[in-house]
Amino acid sequence: MERWRRPGLARAVLGGVVGFAVGVLLLLGAGQLGAELKPGHLLALGYIGLVLGWLAGLGAFRFWLAWALGRPADRADEAAAHGRAGDWTRYFRFTTDHKVIGLQYLVTFIALFLLAGSLAMVMRLELAQPGQLFDRDTYNTIMSTHGTLMIFVALNAIVGGLGNYFVPLMIGARDMAFPRVNALSYWLVPPALLLILANPLLGGYDTGWTGYPPLSEQANLGEEAFLLAFITLGVSSIISAVNFLVTVSRLRTAGMSPMRLPIFVWSLAVTTAIVLIATSVVASALTMVLFDRLLGTAFFRPSQGGDPILYQHLFWFYSHPAVYVMAVPAFGAILEVVPVFARKPLFAYRLAVLSFLGIGLLSFMVWAHHMFVSGMAEFFHIPIMITTELISVPTGIVFFSAIGTIWLGRIRFATPMLWVFGFLWSFLIGGITGVYLADVPTDLALTDTYFVVAHFHYTIVGGMIFGLFAGIYYWFPKFTGRLMDERLGRLHFWWFTLAFNAAFLPMFWLGIQGMRRRVADYPAELGAVNLWVSIAAFMIGLSMLVFLYNAIRSWARGPVAAANPWRARTLEWQVSSPPPVENFEHPPVVESGPYEYGAPVSAPAIQPSPATGH
Amino acid sequence: MFEHGASGAGGHAGELDPAVERQRVLLGVRLFILSEVMLFGSFFAAYFVLRAEAPAWPPVAGLARPELPLVGFNTLLLISSSFTMQWAVTRIGRGDVARFRRGLLATLVLGAVFLGIQAWEFAHNGFGIADGVFGSTFYALTGFHGAHVLGGLLLMAVVANRARLGLVSREHHTAVEGVSLYWHFVDVVWVTLFLTVYVL
């Protein structure tokens, strides 16, 4: 019995079930009074009840509730919520330690990455040969779920995982500015994922992750699952963004001036600023679709004066900046790794920071390049084309920053560095093919073909996923206290990279031949190339087993890592591996920049002894 | 720069300096309000686009926009509630708890009356949320705003309760300042809404 009363997972599940029942019963009661009910109403209100019950069961509200009621703070409970070292149960509780939350995010989204990747392989099974293996609705649901889940992974794995774990450490802080908000932002994720994974039971949905009306207003109940899950993750991202921005601007340790911030911290500051500004726009667009479906509003119904193209504007006003929410943290991770393995200061650090800011600013001015064929106002085409191509300037500077650091460096070809080279190659292809999609005339021909599919996989896998793996291989010793196996790491890199290029390079050609995206079938003469692509896609999947084996085995039984196995200079490497619960016994004092390799200064920071005070 | 570091980071190794905590919380509130601005901004954008595309406003014959006098009176109520709120903030800043509580209570009452009048108007409008783009934009904008007013009132009730228990003082009133920032924001949204949806 005690288990169900204490805050924790058991009570959370119970709370979720009760919350769902309360939501549904409330509506059924309203139905008795004559309200017109659709299954979507029950799902929406039941889900809101589920989220609230789940969070209450976890004990997410207990500290705020005590504060609101004016009760004295329970210090013992607060310390327990922060967690003790070596206690594995803290990973399954509402724990406020940023390191625990970082690992929760990382493991959750790696698992989701594997799941969404398996869905991609099911798609490639269908596409391996012309003709139909399973029916088109099934294919569409798998395609939509794959896309949506992968977008969630790309948005959250680096920011939520590596960002939560390393930003406080890198700026010399003990935790994030609002640790409970941080835990709340993570624990909003599981109910949303549960809902989106349940969508096949609700009839699936066939709109892809973009959810364009009018299709999304006619789709099955699965569409509601998609909308509600997306909005929930949006709320989670917004509160997490507030937390990051306050942390970076207010919690830096002494001597950590803005120009001494590690570049990864800068990348996250820019990313979370984009998240903060843009996310509510997509949340409102999705809310309008939900209202159109459930409340009979007419936002996107042309028959009643609505405008479907309005949705596309609102959607892409968020979703194009979201591409940079995926890419910029990866740029940050890449630029963090390069100086350590080239043993040189980061080339053009200030320009790289400025480029991040420039990318952040320009990312809000390019959204309509997704809409050249939508029938939007003609005069808008050329300005959007120009701003889109302009964004390659700051992106190019980030590239030069990496290449300039590598140039004449003493390069160690360890696994993290290999992913850097993989990133440079893949993202270059992704960036250059993007020019054809930014140019209006070529885009009119290439839009909605496999050229687009190949392009965005080269930017998002080539950018974000390569950055994620560079970061994971680099920081693994820090967050596990164990070294990863180098040989298996190299095997994973080469296998993944070769298979990735084998799968996606031919797709450019397929797109130029006119193969349509998001369609379960294609002309028979493209069969041979598609079979090749499918085999290569399965190879990508197999390469992930190498990673999984390496990560699990090294975490359990790898050689114990020293505090600073790569001899890096940023602050997270100056504490033990894994770091103590309080991060720093005394706030460190920073006396030089993070990348001064080869400079006579021996240590980047001093830890003052208690006697000298601080 | 130094004072950020010297304050340490994280509240688990003992009590946090109230001035440092105040800075953090108020920055957090301001950033959160920025995302709220974008939320209302999107609904306003939808409103302007759909209205510009409509042949007339309201586009369906037979629908009438709400009468101005009552809403105008309501607008005055909400604007004055911002003044009472700010007065309460300056009072507590000088340690005058009694007047602060009076100001907060006045704000609460003004906000609640505003919400009541809104509810009455909703019930007596001759159109519903399903009446084309006119009803959709009207109720989405005013409804979201009303939900924010309700949220503000709940926060004020919490602050009032803490004040009743003697937990709000000259040294500890960050929550009051946070709520007042939020309340002014809700007020500004209403003025914009009033001018565009009702008057224009």
Interface residues (C-beta under 8 A of the other chain):
Chain A: W67 A68 L69 G70 E78 A79 H82 P168 G172 A173 R174 D175 M176 A177 F178 P179 I238 I239 A241 V242 N243 L245 V246 S249 R250 L251 R252 T253 A254 G255 M256 S257 L276 I277 A278 T279 S280 V281 A283 S284 A285 M288 F291 L295 G296 T297 A298 F299 Q304 G305 G306 D307 L310 H313 L314 F317 E582 N583 P587 V589 H614
Chain B: M1 F2 H4 G5 A6 G8 A9 G10 G11 H12 A13 V20 Q23 R24 L27 G28 L31 F32 L34 S35 E36 M38 L39 G41 S42 F43 A45 A46 V49 L50 E53 A54 P59 I129 A130 G132 V133 F134 G135 S136 T137 Y139 A140 V158 N161 R162 R164 L165 L167
